[in-house]
Amino acid sequence: MRVIQTVLRQASDLAEMLVAWGDVKPQLMLAFGPVHWLKALDTQLSSQLAHVPRLGCTSAGEISNQGVTDNSCVVTGIRFESVRVLAASACLAQMSESFVAGQRLGQQLPKAGLRLVWVLGQGIHINGSALIAGLVDVLGDQVLITGGLAGDGAAFKTSFVLDNSGVHPDRVSCVGLYGEQLQVAHGSFGGWEQFGPARKVTRCQDNVLFELDGEPALEIYKRYLGDHARNLLISGLLFPMAMLGQDQSDVGLIRTILGVDEAQGSLILAGDIDPQGYLRLMHASTDALVDGAETAARLASACASSSAEGLALLVSCVGRKLVMGDRVDEEVEAVADVFRQKATLAGFYSYGEICPMSGALDCKLHNQTMTITYLTETPVAS
């Protein structure tokens, strides 16, 4: 397995990248950055590397071995010795189509030998939980699924996904990786702390929360946020909600607000809510989030079965970036320290993270976490 990475910052970097990558002949290309960079990259690759599966998305910040950058494009190429790569893509124009879009992705991937599905989705009009459920409905619950939802800075207006058909605002795309030589480990952790009372979910539908304790959810949320309620989409990233079970125990999942409906008094969350469960507000400090990123890296590193150099795919939430501000590089540095130069880091700040709980295969949609998918390849015996 060979990994090469370029961080594009100016127009001339793209031409230089194509020259530098000439000998690598990648079998998979991943790209994260603003839409203008993705379109420029797509134009060049369509003519020069049309046969190479490519997958990418817009972000709220790009992650590479150089740390965290904005308005750049992190492009990572991977060449495997024996792993096979298949790409799949489906249209997703409305949130209500998320489950069906997941099914359509799964139907394009043969099950035999499938080791990992790494999926990216547009991050606005999507129910990430339903997307995952659609994939699992077709592929079963024994296939590892990880990935994330595209970002749009902190604007929450339009996000884009890159695949071999171009750059689209209404797309979910993935690659399936096949082969016994592929080794995959994963880790996910938050670092947020709960505060305030647990509130009973008294009315919801999928990812739309209408009532808590019999009151309009939006009203309760505004009441707790006080002055922060003036810009709810940003505040929703700073004050997410922990999902609790029917006995008010922590289930390890966090939900972020994607939108609000003032007329109905509802909150639109990034993933499904337990209609029998509870929710509690959360907050975090930079130190706690950095510690959470380190924990995610240790979980992934501990599960890795190979000591070979690999690729660590990092998907972290835009809310974490907003909390950490100028110190955001610290969480990526914490991950790098755990892998001790054994891994190339590539990823982005997202509107949702897709990964199982550590030690499990049951994939979940996370918010406000650092998730890591660590890929290595066992050399083919001579």
Number of C-alpha atoms within 10 A of each C-alpha: 18 16 18 16 20 21 22 20 15 11 10 9 12 20 12 12 15 15 9 12 14 9 8 13 13 21 19 21 21 20 29 32 31 23 23 13 22 25 15 13 20 22 14 14 18 14 9 11 16 13 13 18 20 27 27 28 35 33 32 28 28 29 27 24 18 16 16 23 19 16 20 18 31 29 26 23 20 18 16 19 14 16 18 15 17 17 22 21 25 19 20 24 17 13 16 15 17 26 22 19 28 29 21 20 26 25 16 16 20 12 15 8 14 21 20 22 24 20 26 28 36 29 31 25 23 28 28 31 23 24 28 25 20 23 26 21 16 17 21 14 14 13 18 23 25 26 24 30 31 31 32 25 20 18 11 17 11 18 28 28 29 29 26 19 10 16 24 19 22 20 23 31 26 28 22 24 19 20 16 14 16 22 18 21 22 30 28 29 26 27 23 23 17 17 13 9 10 20 20 20 24 18 18 20 12 16 24 23 26 22 22 22 14 12 14 18 25 22 16 15 19 15 12 13 15 9 10 15 16 11 9 20 18 19 19 23 25 21 29 25 27 24 24 24 17 15 9 15 12 16 12 14 20 26 27 26 24 25 18 18 12 10 6 13 17 22 26 22 25 28 25 19 23 17 17 14 19 25 24 21 23 18 16 19 13 20 13 17 26 25 18 23 28 27 21 28 31 21 20 25 22 12 17 17 13 16 11 14 18 23 23 28 24 30 31 33 28 27 27 27 25 18 18 20 11 9 14 20 17 20 26 23 17 20 26 20 14 18 19 9 12 15 21 21 24 25 31 32 31 34 34 33 29 27 29 20 19 18 12 12 16 17 21 19 27 30 32 31 30 31 35 33 26 25 23 23 24 18 13 9 4 3
